[in-house]
Amino acid sequence: MQLVDGRWRISGHDVEALSEQHGTPLYIYDSQVIRRQVNRFQEAFSSFDHRIYYAMKANSNPDLLRLMKELGLGIDAVSIYEIRIALDAGFEARDIIFTPNGVPFDELEQAIELGTRLNIENLSYLDQLGEAYRGDVPCTLRIHPGHVISTANHDTEGWYQRSRFGIDGDQIPEALRLIQMHQIRVEGLHVHSSSMILDEQVFGSAAEVLLNLARQLPDVRAIDLGGGIRPPYREQDDHPDLDLLSRSLTKPLDQFERDTGRKVQLWFEPGRYLVAECGTLLTRVHVLKQVGGRTVAGVDTGFHQLIRPKLYNAWHEIRNISNPEGSQHLIDISGCLCEEDDLARQRSLPEVREGHLLAILNAGAYGYSMASTYNSRPLPTEVVL
Ligand SMILES: *Cc1c(COP(=O)(O)O)cnc(C)c1O
């Protein structure tokens, strides 16, 4: 978003005019930002044979999906419904990886019928898959991050240990027994960190553990390192350097190739990294009031449309579009739901008045896709520039 002649613009579009044309609350996605992020990701890993599967749960807007398709990405899907949306957007089934947890096996059968790839995260699915299809349906195996990822940062290590996703390190012998018994073709090994990558050694150390396991699985031809890379939400945010993450992969991959004569492709499943920064949520201030010595702006969006501040205590930058050069005042921004609904507390913003338009930045990932109709409010409009 740029300030040009006193007016905020997104990719050349006047933000106030967009809000008048489409009404508020309004999600705006800037496709140029997505192209930039896809480019950055591809460039960082360009020295490896790699594929990107966009994790569509971050934002499943059909126009964004078509853009991802145009940019040559595949899809990481977590439900049969996401698979259908991706197929409708033009993806080939074989370019979709399905990673289900806790869903009935019937959902896996539907995905197999459609021809998607399958990422298996527990022994029960592995056994059922083997029983039903023997060697006919290949899969990748999702390994528990606590087994795969080691990091110098003990806090995040606790996070990896607590994850409930993937096959536990202790269960790998049993997984190998099932694979052998049912003659299952395991074509890849997967780990997803669950959105907390801060340490640039994470990919390298994960690849090392997965490649060691791959020595026992001759059909493995891909190592899938999942998602979990976050762009900075504000300048001082700690975020990993993609080039360092990439460099950490060279040694384990070279070693594996030298020892086994086999080559593996790298797969990635970024969600947030590709779409967080493309999105802006526009909302209008309808009520300004004083409560307990604080000034509160009541706006026409809330946690039904952006739950991250409420659920994760996430910080989103907010701009007053209507008064770019006003003097700074501290203000709380409160959503319109009948429930505590703080979008921001004690923010310094150019003076806010009733009728002003506010922009909540970096709302492209896990915004609309986590929206609900709580308070019986309709879902907001989305516009892709
Ligand atoms: C959510 C998810 C991702 C994407 O995570 P981001 O933090 O958005 O990059 C990737 N893979 C799987 C299996 C996921 O569940």
The ligand as a Tripos MOL2 file, in Angstrom:
@<TRIPOS>MOLECULE
LIG
   15    15     1     0     0
SMALL
NO_CHARGES

@<TRIPOS>ATOM
      1 C1         -1.4150  -25.6030    7.3440 C.3       1 LIG1
      2 C2         -0.5180  -26.5060    6.6110 C.ar      1 LIG1
      3 C3          0.4810  -25.9790    5.7830 C.ar      1 LIG1
      4 C4          0.7310  -24.4930    5.6140 C.3       1 LIG1
      5 O1          1.1690  -23.8540    6.7590 O.3       1 LIG1
      6 P1          1.6540  -22.3180    6.6750 P.3       1 LIG1
      7 O2          2.0310  -21.9890    8.0610 O.co2     1 LIG1
      8 O3          0.4750  -21.5170    6.2100 O.co2     1 LIG1
      9 O4          2.7790  -22.2590    5.7120 O.co2     1 LIG1
     10 C5          1.2740  -26.8770    5.0850 C.ar      1 LIG1
     11 N1          1.1010  -28.2170    5.2000 N.ar      1 LIG1
     12 C6          0.1390  -28.7500    5.9870 C.ar      1 LIG1
     13 C7         -0.0070  -30.2160    6.0530 C.3       1 LIG1
     14 C8         -0.6910  -27.9140    6.7180 C.ar      1 LIG1
     15 O5         -1.6300  -28.4470    7.5060 O.3       1 LIG1
@<TRIPOS>BOND
     1     1     2 1
     2     2     3 ar
     3     2    14 ar
     4     3     4 1
     5     3    10 ar
     6     4     5 1
     7     5     6 1
     8     6     7 2
     9     6     8 1
    10     6     9 1
    11    10    11 ar
    12    11    12 ar
    13    12    13 1
    14    12    14 ar
    15    14    15 1
@<TRIPOS>SUBSTRUCTURE
     1 LIG1         1 GROUP 0 **** ****
